[in-house]
Amino acid sequence: MTRSARALAEKASLICLLFMPLSVATVSAQDAQPDSARHHGVAALMVSDIHFEPFWDPAKAAELESAPARSWDAILAGPSSANRQQSFDALQDKCHARGVDTPYALFKSSLAAMHAKEAEAGFAVVSGDLVAHAFSCKYSTLFPEASPQAYSAFVVKTLDYVLHELHKEFPGVPIYAALGNNDSGCGDYQLDANSEFLRASGAFFTEGLPAAVREEAERTFAAGGYYSIALPAPMEHTRLIVLDDVFMSRKYSTCDGKPDAAASASQIAWLRQELERAREHKEKVWVMGHIPPGIDPFTTILKMRNVCGGRSPDVFLASDDLGKTIGDFGDVVKLAIFAHTHMDELRLLKPSGSEVPLSAQAGVAVKLVSSISPINGNSPSFTVAQIDPATAVMVDYKVFEASNATGEDAQWTREYDFAEAFHEPDFSALSVGKLIAKFAADPEVKTEASQNYIRNYYVRDVSAEIKVFWPQYSCALSNLTAESYRACVCSQAH
């Protein structure tokens, strides 16, 4: 990496880490008409990385601790304490928080904006990380005598509150949510399979599912945070498989800090069984988790990994098993949804071997959903997708962003439209593969497609800083193993 590239890498990281937030939702005249009035098919709401912050006013923590989750709204809506800012800043400093997540005002603002943009959503998907960063530190600071069981119960209540508020805003709309690495009863990236935390939180994650299938969903959720459900009509013969891939993360440990590969292996085996059953019954499938398979290009670049000199790139998961498993079922899986990076991204999961049916050779299109949380300096955002119910293909989507990071008097406007920005007929594997090929052939970011992608990737334009890394970044979009990523990056270096 050149000296100028290194300087830009440092600049980009500082922008992400140091960007300060600006000031209940209002919607501008632009985009005031619900998107459901402007398209055909099924509208799906896509939300991720809410990272709700119940400790925004630390003086309210004791009252939240003693109250049931469904009484929290009245507490959080009440007047702020006189020293709220000072107390919260002290809590942030104590826990070395890198920024501010989603306070009550921003959460409520986002809910109101989602309703205004797509009140007639057929269903909603929430791809993980419902609770704030540094959650365990903040809780233990405010409740130093609390037991591990009390902490776990408070996390469960926080999850219940966030999901219940979504259900209140969209009554009768199915809401399917996954756990993220922060959504744990014992710590970030820590979780025990077959735990009381999974059993208790599963009751809220499966709320609203049809009675005939809820019992099985609660059972599998209690085992490992995963479940499988048929998507509602008018979606035709389409199944959603929800994973808890924190068990697959390279950072994962049990609640007592030990490695454990059994939970990951068990979940991958269950996933393959579900996909084989779907193939047999000619079902179409969406797969949703939190942490994406493949390379973490931003961290790889930020840490200046010399992959062509033999260093390994940073990866999100401990193995390639998840990406390969999904990629091998491209004839079945029409969309994979992940998040975790807080950015608006795409990927392509390729099939791994010749045993894959010819119809699967294109692979699986992957959508990474950007975050409500503005902790990285990005604008809060959510996505409204348009789905062809007959094929389960995402035809188009729009990303909406907030005008500020606090939610106070925020306006939510359309950041971009996929079809308008990239001139592709849909978000299928074929279309995504063509886009990635265009990106790879444009190392200097001269085309409209490349420019639009990096402009919208961050949900706040920092394209000048990202542009210099475009070849390394674009290699990560479809080269999801360390070996294929290295081959791509190093071929461009010569």
N, C-alpha and C positions, 0 to 999 in steps of 0.2 A: 504494500500500500504506500502510495506517495505521501510526502509530508503534507501537501495540501488536502489530500483525502483524509488523512488522520485528523487534521485540524477541523475539517467539516464534520467528521464523525463525532468529535468531542462537542462541537457546536450543536449538532442535532440532539445529542444526549442531554445537553444542558437545557435546550429548548423543551424537551419532553419532561425533564425533571423539575425545572424551575419556573415554568410558566404559571403565573399567578391568576387565579380565578377573577372574573369581573364581578357584577352585583348579584297569586298562583297563576299558571301559564296563561298567556294570551296568544292567540293565533292571528298572524297577519292576514290582510285581505288576500295576499298571494296564497294560494293553496287552501283557501277557506273551504272550498267545495270538497267533501269527502272523496277520497280516491275511489271508493266503491261505485261512485256515480260516473267514473271516467273509464272503467274497464269492465271486461266480462270475465267470467270464471270465478275462482275462489280467491278471496283476499286473505292473506295470512300475516299476522303481526309477528315480527321477529325482534326479540329484546335480549340483551345480554349484559353481564357485568354491571348490574345495578349497584352493588356494593353499598347497600343502605347503611347509613351512619346513625344509630340510635343515640350515640353519645355526643351529638352536636351541642347539646346543652347538658353538660355533666350533672348539673343540679337536678335534672329529671331522672337520673339513672335509678335511684332508689325506688321511685314510684313505678318506673317501668318494671323493675325487678319483682315487685310485689303484685303487680296487676297482670291479669290474663292478656294475652297478645291482642285480643279483639277489643280491648279497652284502650289500647295504646294511642289510637288516633286522637282521642280527646286530650290526652296528656301531651302529645307532641305538638298539637295545634295551639296549646295554651301559650301565654306570654313567656318570653325568654327571661331567664334570670338576669339580674343586674350585671353580674360579672361573667356572663356566658362566654364572651370572646376570650377573656383572660384565662378562664378555666379550661376551655377547649384547647387553646394554644399550649398551655402547660401539659395537657394530656398528650397532644401531638408530639411535643418535644420529648416527653418521657418515653414514648413508644417509638421514637425515631421515624415517625410517619413521613413519607416522601411527598405527601400532598393531601388534599382534601377529597374525600369520596362524595357520596350523595346524601346531603342532608334532607330533612323532611320537606322543605320547600321545593327542592329540585325533584324529589320523588313524586310529589303531588302534581307538580308542573308537568312532568313527563307523562303521568297517567292521563291528565286532562288533554294533553296534546295528542296522545295515542287515540283517545276517544274521538277527538275532533277530526283527525286525519282518516281514521278507519273505524267508525262506530259499528260497521256491519261485517267485521272480520269473521271468517268462518271458524278460525281457531287461532291460537297464539302459541308460540314456542319461546321458551326462556332458557338460553343455553348456559346457565350456571353463574356462580359467584353472586349470590344474593346479598351476602353480608360484607361489611367493610373490611379493609385491610387492617392488620395489627389488632384484630378483634380481641384475641386472648389477652394481650398486654393491656389494652384499655380496660377490659373487664376486671382483670386482677388488680390494676391500679386503683380502680374505684371500689372494688370489693375484695380487699386483701385477705379477708378471712374465709372467703367462699370456697366451697369444696369443688373438686372436678365435676361432680354430678350437677352442682348448681350452675356451673359454667355451661355444661352441655345443655341443660334445660333452658338457659337464656338464649343460646344459639337457636334451639328449636323454636322458641317463641318468636325470635326475630324472623326466621324463615316463614313461620305461620303468618306473621303480620304482613310481610311483603306479598306473599301469595294471596292472602285474603283481600288485600287492597286491589290486586289485579282482578280478582273475581268480582269484587264490588263494582269496579269500573266497567267490566264487561260481563254483566250477568247472563248466564246461560251459554256463554262462549267457552268451549273447551280450552283449557290452558295446560300445556304440557311443559314441565320444567325438569331440568337436570341439575344435579349438584356440581359445584365447582370446587377448586382446591381450597378456597377460603370457607366453604360451607361445611365445617366440621365441628364436632363436639369436643375436640381435644386440641386442635391446632392446625395451622396452615400446612397442607399436604400430608396431614396425618389423619388416619381413619382406621377403624377396625371393622372388618366384615362381621356380619351377624351380630351387630351391636345394638344396644338399647337406643342409641342416637339414631341409627337408621330406621329402627322400628317406629320410634316416635315421630320422626320427620316424615316418614313414608305416609302417615295418615293424612298429611297436608298436601304432599306431592301427588297423591292419587285422588284427592278430593274432586268430586264432579265426574269421575270416570263411571261408566255404566256399571251397575251393580253386578252384572254377570261376569265382568272381567276385573273388577276392582280387587277382589280377594287375592287373585293370582298376582296382580301388580304389587299389592302390599307385601306379598310373600317374597317376591324376587327383590323388591326394594330393600326389605329388611336384611336380605342375604348380602347384597352388594351394591345397592343404590341404582339398580337398573330395572327396566320394565319394557313391555311391548304392548302396543295398543293399535287397534284399527282406527284410522282417521275418519272423521264423520263425513256423511254425505253433505254435499254432492261429490266428495272425493270418491273415486271408484277403485275398489279393491286395493287400497293403499294402507300400508302399515308404517307406524312410527316406532322405531327402536331407540330407546333412551338409555344411554350408558353413564356410568360414573367412572371416567377414565383417570381419576386421581390415583387409583390403584395401579395404573400403568405408567404414571409419571416417573421420570428419573429421580425426582426429589421425594418420592413417596416413602413413608414409613408408617408403622403401626402407631397407636397412641403411646406406647412405651418406647418409641424411637427405634424399633427394630425393622430390618427389611423383611418382606414377606411377598414372595412371588405367587403364592397360591391363589390369592383373590383375583389377580390379574388373569392368570391362566384359566381360572374357572369362568370368568366373564367372557373371555375371548371364545372359549368353547361354547358357551351359551349363545353368544352372538352368531357364531357360525351355524349352530343348530337352527336358530331363528331364520337366518338367511336361506338355508337349505330348504326349510319348510315353506318359506315364502316362494322360493323358486318352484317347488313342487306344486304349490297351489296357484301359481301364476299371479301372485301378488306383486305389486310395486312397493318399494320400501324407501323411507327416509330414515337416516341414522343421525342421531344427535348426541353429542357429548360436549365437554367443555374445552379440554386441552387438545389442540389439533395434532394429528400425526405429522412427522417430518421434521425439517430443519427449522431452527429459530434463526432466521437470517439477521435480524436486527442485533441480537446478542452476539452472534458470530462476528459481525462487522465491528460492533462496539468494542469487543475484546481483542480485536485485531488478530483473529485466528488465521495463521498462515496455513490454510488448508492445502495449498499446493506444495508446501514444505513439509507436509506430513502431519500437521495438527488436525485434530478432528473438529468438525463444526459442532456448534451447540445444537442439541436436539431437544424436543419437547418431552418425548416419551422414552422409557427405558429400552424399548425394542421397536422393531418395525412391524410387529405382529398386527396391530390394529389397522394400520394403513394398508398392509397387504391383504388382510382379510376382507376389508370393505372393497378394495380395488378389484379383488377377484370376483366380485358379484356385480359387475357393471351392467349385466343384463337384468338385474333385479333392483339395485339401488339407484334411484333417480336423483337423489340429493343427499349430501352429508353436510350437517350444520355443526360448526364449532365456534369458538370465540377465544377468550383468554388474553389475546394480544391487545385488546381494546381498540383495534384498528378495523377498517373496512377492507377486507381482503378476499382473495379467491385462491383456490388450489385445484389441482387435478390429481386424483389417486389412480395410478395406473395398475393394470393387472400384472401379477407377478410371474406367470408362467404359461407355458404352451397348453396346459390342461384347461385353461380358461376358455369357455365357449366363445366362438367368433363374435357373437353379438355383444360380448363384454369388452372387446378390445379397446374401445374408446376410453374406458375407465369410468370414474365417478366424479362429477362436479362437486366442489366443496365451497361453501359459503362461510366465511368468518364474519360474524356479526359484531359491529362496533358497539361501544359501551355507553351506558347511561353515565357512569362515573367519569368525571373529568380529571381524575387524579394524575394522569400523564400529561396534562395540558391540552388534551384534545377537547373538542366541543362535545357535550352530551348529545347522544343521537339514538335513534331507533330506525327500524326498517319495515316498510310495508311491501309485501310481495304479492304478485299476481300469479296464480297457479292454474294450469290447465287440469281440471279434475279428471279427465279421461286418461291422461298420460302421466300425471303427477310431476310434470316438468314445471320448473319455475320459469314463466314466460318473461317476466320483467320484475324489477323492484325499484323502490324509491327510498332514499335515505333522508331522514329529516333531522335537522340539528337545532339546538337551542342557541339563542343569542347571547346567553351568558352561562356561567358555571354554577350559579347559586339557585336558579329557578325563580328568583324574585323578579316579577314583571317580565319574565322571559317570553320571547316570541320564538316559535318553532316554524322554520321554513324548510322547504325542500333544498337539500344540498345538491343532489344529482339524481338522474334517472338512468338506470343501466342501459336500456335500449337506446336512449338518445346519446349517451356518452360513447357507446361502443359499437352501435349499429349492428348488433347481433340479434337474431330472431328470438333467442331464448337463452337461458342459463343451463343448457344441457352440457354433457361432457364434450360433445363435438364442438359446440360453440366456445366453451372455455378453453379447450385444447387449441383451437385456432387463435384465440386471443393470446394465449401464452406464447405460441409460436411467433406471433407478431412482436410481442415484447422482446423475445430473445433475439430477434433480427434487428432490433432497434437499440443498440447499446448507448447511443448518444441522446436518446429520448427526443427524437425529432418528429415522431408521428403523433397524430391527435389522440390515438388510443393510449399510448404510453403517458402522454402528458395528462390526460384525464385521470388515469389510474393513480398516478402519484399525487395529483392535486387533491383527490378525494380520499386517498388511503388513510390519511391521518384525521379526517373530519376536522380540519383546520389547516389551511394550506401551508405546508413547510416543504414544498416540492423542490425548492432551490437546494436545501440541505440533503434531501434524499436522492436527488438526481445523480450525484456522483457515484452512488452505490447501486445504481439500477442493474447493471449486469449481474452482480452477485445476488441481488434480491430476486431478480427474475428467474435465476437458476433454481431458487428454492421452491418455485411455484408448482413444478411438476417432478422435480428430482428430490424425492422424499427420503432417500437413504443417503448415508454419509458418502458411500462410494459413488453414486450417480451424481450427487451434488459436487463432489470434488472434480469429477470428470468434466462436468459442465463449466465450472469456474475456471479450471486450469486450461481448458481448450480455448477459452476467451482470452486468457492471459498471453497466449503465444501468437 
